[in-house]
């Protein structure tokens, strides 16, 4: 299971633990991932994602899951989020045409 945020693409970083004696050993910086269910207003149902805490703040700041996905770049989103983004755009397009 990949340790990657499905909404922002944030992943694992690598670095060093540095002791007081300046000894260096490799370590991993893991993202703060949370398993969450987010509600889509356009689709009328909730979807589950593995998202970082920062991504959840960004979703709230942008006004919900739908607007967050529509404003996000496809390169940052997971495959599941990209599919949902296309469905939301299609649903909003048909709603505005009718």
MMTF fields as JSON, N, C-alpha, C and O atoms, coordinates in Angstrom:
{
  "mmtfVersion": "1.0.0",
  "mmtfProducer": "UNKNOWN",
  "numBonds": 391,
  "numAtoms": 392,
  "numGroups": 98,
  "numChains": 1,
  "numModels": 1,
  "chainsPerModel": [1],
  "groupsPerChain": [98],
  "chainIdList": ["A"],
  "bondAtomList": [4, 2, 8, 6, 12, 10, 16, 14, 20, 18, 24, 22, 28, 26, 32, 30, 36, 34, 40, 38, 44, 42, 48, 46, 52, 50, 56, 54, 60, 58, 64, 62, 68, 66, 72, 70, 76, 74, 80, 78, 84, 82, 88, 86, 92, 90, 96, 94, 100, 98, 104, 102, 108, 106, 112, 110, 116, 114, 120, 118, 124, 122, 128, 126, 132, 130, 136, 134, 140, 138, 144, 142, 148, 146, 152, 150, 156, 154, 160, 158, 164, 162, 168, 166, 172, 170, 176, 174, 180, 178, 184, 182, 188, 186, 192, 190, 196, 194, 200, 198, 204, 202, 208, 206, 212, 210, 216, 214, 220, 218, 224, 222, 228, 226, 232, 230, 236, 234, 240, 238, 244, 242, 248, 246, 252, 250, 256, 254, 260, 258, 264, 262, 268, 266, 272, 270, 276, 274, 280, 278, 284, 282, 288, 286, 292, 290, 296, 294, 300, 298, 304, 302, 308, 306, 312, 310, 316, 314, 320, 318, 324, 322, 328, 326, 332, 330, 336, 334, 340, 338, 344, 342, 348, 346, 352, 350, 356, 354, 360, 358, 364, 362, 368, 366, 372, 370, 376, 374, 380, 378, 384, 382, 388, 386],
  "bondOrderList": [1, 1, 1, 1, 1, 1, 1, 1, 1, 1, 1, 1, 1, 1, 1, 1, 1, 1, 1, 1, 1, 1, 1, 1, 1, 1, 1, 1, 1, 1, 1, 1, 1, 1, 1, 1, 1, 1, 1, 1, 1, 1, 1, 1, 1, 1, 1, 1, 1, 1, 1, 1, 1, 1, 1, 1, 1, 1, 1, 1, 1, 1, 1, 1, 1, 1, 1, 1, 1, 1, 1, 1, 1, 1, 1, 1, 1, 1, 1, 1, 1, 1, 1, 1, 1, 1, 1, 1, 1, 1, 1, 1, 1, 1, 1, 1, 1],
  "groupList": [{"groupName": "UNK", "atomNameList": ["N", "CA", "C", "O"], "elementList": ["N", "C", "C", "O"], "formalChargeList": [0, 0, 0, 0], "bondAtomList": [1, 0, 2, 1, 3, 2], "bondOrderList": [1, 1, 2], "singleLetterCode": "X", "chemCompType": "L-PEPTIDE LINKING"}],
  "groupTypeList": [0, 0, 0, 0, 0, 0, 0, 0, 0, 0, 0, 0, 0, 0, 0, 0, 0, 0, 0, 0, 0, 0, 0, 0, 0, 0, 0, 0, 0, 0, 0, 0, 0, 0, 0, 0, 0, 0, 0, 0, 0, 0, 0, 0, 0, 0, 0, 0, 0, 0, 0, 0, 0, 0, 0, 0, 0, 0, 0, 0, 0, 0, 0, 0, 0, 0, 0, 0, 0, 0, 0, 0, 0, 0, 0, 0, 0, 0, 0, 0, 0, 0, 0, 0, 0, 0, 0, 0, 0, 0, 0, 0, 0, 0, 0, 0, 0, 0],
  "groupIdList": [1, 2, 3, 4, 5, 6, 7, 8, 9, 10, 11, 12, 13, 14, 15, 16, 17, 18, 19, 20, 21, 22, 23, 24, 25, 26, 27, 28, 29, 30, 31, 32, 33, 34, 35, 36, 37, 38, 39, 40, 41, 42, 43, 44, 45, 46, 47, 48, 49, 50, 51, 52, 53, 54, 55, 56, 57, 58, 59, 60, 61, 62, 63, 64, 65, 66, 67, 68, 69, 70, 71, 72, 73, 74, 75, 76, 77, 78, 79, 80, 81, 82, 83, 84, 85, 86, 87, 88, 89, 90, 91, 92, 93, 94, 95, 96, 97, 98],
  "secStructList": [7, 7, 7, 7, 7, 6, 6, 6, 7, 7, 7, 7, 3, 3, 3, 3, 3, 3, 7, 6, 6, 7, 7, 3, 3, 3, 3, 3, 3, 7, 7, 7, 3, 3, 3, 3, 3, 3, 3, 3, 6, 6, 6, 6, 3, 3, 3, 3, 3, 3, 3, 3, 2, 2, 2, 2, 2, 2, 2, 2, 2, 2, 6, 1, 2, 2, 2, 2, 2, 2, 2, 1, 7, 6, 6, 6, 1, 7, 2, 2, 2, 2, 2, 2, 2, 2, 2, 2, 2, 2, 2, 2, 2, 2, 2, 2, 2, 7],
  "xCoordList": [0.85, 0.0, 0.901, 1.752, 0.7, 1.549, 1.184, 0.01, 2.2, 1.982, 1.975, 2.945, 0.863, 0.74, -0.671, -1.648, -0.765, -2.054, -2.74, -2.123, -4.017, -4.746, -5.214, -5.588, -5.202, -5.7, -4.596, -4.786, -3.446, -2.378, -1.132, -0.259, -1.015, 0.168, 1.346, 2.435, 1.141, 2.23, 2.638, 1.785, 3.958, 4.45, 5.554, 5.752, 6.271, 7.346, 8.586, 8.93, 9.248, 10.527, 11.615, 11.331, 12.856, 13.984, 14.933, 15.04, 15.616, 16.568, 17.482, 17.622, 18.098, 19.038, 18.616, 18.102, 18.835, 18.866, 20.289, 21.243, 20.439, 21.778, 21.909, 21.15, 22.873, 23.074, 23.883, 24.351, 24.037, 24.826, 26.289, 26.982, 26.749, 28.123, 28.231, 29.267, 27.157, 27.083, 27.157, 27.596, 26.719, 26.577, 25.272, 24.257, 25.303, 24.122, 23.616, 24.395, 22.327, 21.699, 20.423, 19.719, 20.145, 19.016, 17.687, 17.569, 16.697, 15.351, 14.338, 14.693, 13.061, 11.962, 11.026, 10.724, 10.573, 9.571, 8.248, 8.054, 7.328, 6.048, 5.009, 4.999, 4.131, 3.067, 2.007, 1.838, 1.303, 0.262, -1.032, -1.887, -1.171, -2.321, -3.467, -3.262, -4.699, -5.911, -6.865, -6.972, -7.549, -8.596, -9.886, -10.396, -10.414, -11.568, -12.637, -12.353, -13.865, -14.982, -15.395, -15.75, -15.347, -15.706, -16.961, -17.115, -17.86, -19.143, -19.025, -18.502, -19.511, -19.575, -20.994, -21.961, -21.11, -22.429, -23.027, -24.229, -22.215, -22.719, -23.198, -24.225, -22.457, -22.812, -23.81, -24.513, -23.877, -24.839, -24.445, -25.315, -23.175, -22.73, -21.329, -20.671, -20.877, -19.555, -18.561, -18.925, -17.312, -16.229, -15.116, -14.884, -14.424, -13.346, -12.006, -11.772, -11.141, -9.811, -8.806, -9.15, -7.529, -6.405, -5.803, -5.1, -6.066, -5.645, -4.804, -4.979, -3.888, -3.077, -3.906, -4.922, -3.461, -4.169, -4.166, -5.149, -3.09, -3.012, -4.016, -4.61, -4.213, -5.184, -6.603, -7.42, -6.899, -8.23, -8.481, -9.588, -7.451, -7.585, -7.805, -8.587, -7.125, -7.272, -8.664, -9.234, -9.212, -10.57, -11.57, -12.452, -11.436, -12.345, -12.17, -13.15, -10.929, -10.647, -11.232, -11.713, -11.188, -11.683, -13.185, -13.738, -13.86, -15.31, -15.892, -17.015, -15.173, -15.711, -14.938, -14.057, -15.294, -14.586, -14.726, -13.752, -15.913, -16.143, -15.267, -14.582, -15.286, -14.497, -13.006, -12.216, -12.601, -11.188, -10.708, -9.653, -11.485, -11.076, -11.058, -10.154, -12.04, -12.103, -10.959, -10.552, -10.431, -9.323, -7.954, -6.941, -7.908, -6.638, -6.124, -6.89, -4.791, -4.175, -4.309, -4.283, -4.452, -4.613, -3.366, -3.469, -2.183, -0.94, -0.866, -0.23, -1.519, -1.469, -2.463, -2.261, -3.527, -4.618, -4.35, -3.646, -4.927, -4.862, -5.822, -6.606, -5.757, -6.623, -8.097, -8.943, -8.391, -9.77, -10.278, -11.423, -9.43, -9.819, -9.977, -10.846, -9.146, -9.281, -10.603, -11.265, -10.984, -12.271, -13.432, -14.374, -13.358, -14.407, -14.466, -15.553, -13.318, -13.263, -13.981, -14.745, -13.737, -14.402, -15.914, -16.684, -16.339, -17.777, -18.43, -19.531, -17.769, -18.318, -18.424, -19.434, -17.383, -17.41, -18.537, -19.226, -18.723, -19.793, -21.159, -22.064, -21.315, -22.595, -22.925, -24.074, -21.917, -22.153, -22.439, -23.228, -21.801, -22.02, -23.457, -24.096, -23.962, -25.333, -26.351, -27.426, -26.007, -26.915, -27.008, -28.084, -25.897, -25.919, -26.577, -27.14, -26.52, -27.147, -28.664, -29.394, -29.129, -30.579, -31.322, -32.538],
  "yCoordList": [-1.17, 0.0, 1.241, 1.405, 2.099, 3.281, 4.332, 4.555, 4.962, 6.055, 7.356, 8.114, 7.598, 8.785, 9.338, 8.589, 10.659, 11.328, 11.255, 11.557, 10.855, 10.717, 12.062, 12.145, 13.108, 14.403, 15.378, 16.197, 15.313, 16.264, 15.603, 16.302, 14.287, 13.603, 13.626, 13.174, 14.15, 14.216, 12.795, 11.961, 12.52, 11.175, 11.164, 12.136, 10.052, 9.85, 10.618, 10.608, 11.279, 11.94, 11.227, 10.558, 11.369, 10.734, 11.807, 12.893, 11.475, 12.415, 11.708, 10.486, 12.475, 11.933, 12.264, 13.351, 11.316, 11.621, 12.068, 11.372, 13.206, 13.71, 13.798, 14.509, 13.071, 13.052, 14.27, 15.051, 14.418, 15.511, 15.395, 16.399, 14.144, 13.908, 13.983, 13.637, 14.436, 14.614, 13.292, 13.261, 12.18, 10.914, 10.959, 11.448, 10.45, 10.515, 9.108, 8.226, 8.907, 7.652, 7.99, 8.947, 7.21, 7.5, 7.265, 6.387, 8.07, 7.919, 8.331, 8.904, 8.036, 8.389, 9.356, 9.193, 10.358, 11.288, 10.888, 11.065, 10.347, 9.868, 10.978, 11.775, 11.048, 12.057, 11.686, 10.515, 12.692, 12.494, 12.104, 12.951, 10.802, 10.32, 9.923, 9.346, 10.249, 9.904, 9.229, 9.652, 8.203, 7.58, 8.352, 8.347, 9.016, 9.895, 9.585, 9.024, 9.961, 9.919, 11.354, 12.085, 11.763, 13.122, 13.092, 12.231, 14.043, 14.106, 14.961, 16.075, 14.437, 15.189, 15.728, 14.966, 17.054, 17.662, 17.349, 17.104, 17.353, 17.118, 15.676, 15.431, 14.732, 13.317, 12.838, 11.851, 13.521, 13.155, 11.957, 11.336, 11.607, 10.489, 10.769, 11.714, 9.936, 10.15, 9.161, 8.07, 9.57, 8.771, 8.685, 9.63, 7.541, 7.364, 7.637, 7.229, 8.327, 8.671, 8.486, 8.543, 8.259, 8.372, 9.734, 9.918, 10.69, 12.067, 12.557, 12.12, 13.47, 14.075, 15.109, 15.588, 15.448, 16.443, 17.798, 18.535, 18.132, 19.393, 19.402, 20.44, 18.259, 18.187, 18.407, 19.031, 17.904, 18.098, 19.573, 20.069, 20.278, 21.714, 22.432, 23.38, 21.99, 22.61, 22.364, 23.245, 21.178, 20.864, 21.797, 22.342, 21.98, 22.88, 24.323, 25.053, 24.735, 26.115, 26.434, 27.543, 25.467, 25.687, 25.496, 25.719, 25.09, 25.008, 23.642, 23.544, 22.598, 21.255, 20.432, 20.935, 19.158, 18.204, 18.546, 18.459, 18.932, 19.192, 20.334, 20.186, 21.447, 22.59, 22.318, 22.804, 21.544, 21.194, 20.381, 20.668, 19.358, 18.508, 19.277, 19.085, 20.14, 20.877, 21.882, 22.207, 22.381, 23.33, 22.647, 23.3, 21.341, 20.629, 20.171, 19.971, 20.011, 19.479, 17.964, 17.335, 17.373, 15.926, 15.164, 14.027, 15.778, 15.096, 14.833, 13.873, 15.687, 15.529, 14.499, 13.928, 14.255, 13.403, 11.933, 11.598, 11.061, 9.629, 9.294, 10.141, 8.068, 7.638, 7.715, 8.129, 7.312, 7.356, 8.794, 9.068, 9.71, 11.115, 11.742, 12.592, 11.332, 11.841, 11.411, 12.199, 10.161, 9.675, 10.446, 10.826, 10.672, 11.419, 12.855, 13.41, 13.455, 14.817, 14.895, 15.829, 13.913, 13.894, 13.721, 14.357, 12.867, 12.659, 13.932, 14.281, 14.625, 15.867, 16.932, 17.632, 17.059, 18.048, 17.745, 18.656, 16.477, 16.07, 16.344, 16.812, 16.058, 16.274, 17.764, 18.155, 18.601, 20.05, 20.615, 21.55, 20.053, 20.513, 20.228, 21.079, 19.044, 18.701, 19.5, 19.841, 19.794, 20.574, 22.013, 22.609, 22.58, 23.968, 24.067, 25.11, 23.005, 23.023, 22.89, 23.39, 22.229, 21.988, 23.131, 23.057],
  "zCoordList": [0.0, 0.0, 0.0, 0.875, -0.987, -1.125, -0.081, 0.214, 0.462, 1.418, 0.638, 0.651, -0.043, -0.881, -0.736, -0.743, -0.606, -0.51, -1.864, -2.886, -1.887, -3.141, -3.692, -4.862, -2.882, -3.324, -3.696, -4.595, -3.031, -3.318, -3.88, -4.393, -3.803, -4.305, -3.359, -3.711, -2.153, -1.176, -0.789, -0.486, -0.799, -0.524, 0.508, 1.237, 0.564, 1.529, 1.073, -0.108, 2.011, 1.756, 2.548, 3.542, 2.108, 2.796, 3.304, 2.734, 4.39, 4.964, 5.935, 5.897, 6.798, 7.765, 9.183, 9.447, 10.107, 11.529, 11.825, 11.478, 12.454, 12.762, 14.281, 14.94, 14.821, 16.265, 16.7, 15.871, 18.001, 18.555, 18.118, 17.958, 17.928, 17.473, 15.946, 15.378, 15.283, 13.834, 13.069, 11.919, 13.719, 13.015, 12.225, 12.72, 11.005, 10.146, 9.843, 9.483, 9.989, 9.591, 8.81, 9.135, 7.803, 6.925, 7.646, 8.501, 7.278, 7.842, 6.8, 5.77, 7.068, 6.168, 6.876, 8.058, 6.143, 6.64, 6.014, 4.811, 6.819, 6.304, 6.342, 7.28, 5.339, 5.36, 6.402, 6.74, 6.898, 7.899, 7.19, 6.932, 6.874, 6.114, 7.029, 8.097, 6.582, 7.3, 6.326, 5.175, 6.763, 5.952, 6.213, 7.333, 5.183, 5.351, 4.309, 3.251, 4.628, 3.705, 3.438, 4.362, 2.165, 1.787, 0.931, 0.065, 1.183, 0.493, -0.759, -0.712, -1.878, -3.118, -3.278, -3.271, -3.424, -3.575, -4.939, -5.042, -5.98, -7.331, -7.503, -8.136, -6.943, -7.107, -6.053, -6.271, -4.929, -3.896, -3.061, -2.451, -3.008, -2.179, -1.661, -2.097, -0.723, -0.141, -0.742, -1.181, -0.75, -1.298, -0.266, 0.489, -0.235, 0.733, 0.059, -1.078, 0.776, 0.291, 1.411, 2.592, 1.013, 1.939, 1.676, 0.683, 2.547, 2.319, 3.48, 4.618, 3.184, 4.232, 4.979, 4.476, 6.185, 6.989, 6.289, 6.371, 5.609, 4.867, 3.717, 3.426, 3.063, 1.966, 2.487, 1.81, 3.677, 4.254, 4.536, 4.324, 5.017, 5.231, 3.906, 3.837, 2.861, 1.542, 0.968, 0.324, 1.195, 0.721, 1.389, 0.726, 2.687, 3.411, 2.944, 2.8, 2.71, 2.309, 0.93, 0.697, 0.028, -1.331, -1.459, -2.536, -0.39, -0.422, -0.698, -1.193, -0.396, -0.544, -1.567, -2.265, -1.632, -2.482, -3.957, -4.704, -4.384, -5.808, -6.317, -7.33, -5.635, -6.089, -5.948, -6.757, -4.928, -4.779, -5.971, -6.536, -6.357, -7.467, -8.786, -9.599, -9.006, -10.261, -10.389, -11.505, -9.266, -9.3, -9.285, -9.535, -8.997, -8.872, -10.234, -11.176, -10.309, -11.518, -11.514, -10.456, -12.709, -12.813, -12.376, -11.916, -12.514, -12.145, -10.64, -10.206, -9.845, -8.391, -7.877, -6.806, -8.62, -8.15, -8.452, -9.404, -7.621, -7.884, -9.021, -9.45, -9.502, -10.6, -10.201, -10.993, -8.966, -8.47, -8.401, -8.76, -7.94, -7.84, -9.228, -9.423, -10.196, -11.563, -12.182, -12.856, -11.951, -12.474, -11.855, -12.55, -10.55, -9.862, -10.378, -10.537, -10.637, -11.169, -12.518, -12.763, -13.391, -14.695, -14.545, -15.264, -13.621, -13.396, -12.874, -13.301, -11.962, -11.403, -12.49, -12.578, -13.319, -14.398, -15.38, -15.84, -15.697, -16.619, -16.011, -16.702, -14.73, -14.048, -13.976, -14.18, -13.687, -13.622, -15.011, -15.15, -16.043, -17.406, -17.845, -18.463, -17.532, -17.918, -17.087, -17.58, -15.83, -14.978, -15.46, -15.415, -15.921, -16.394, -17.766, -18.098, -18.572, -19.898, -19.794, -20.65, -18.767, -18.63, -17.994, -17.822]
}
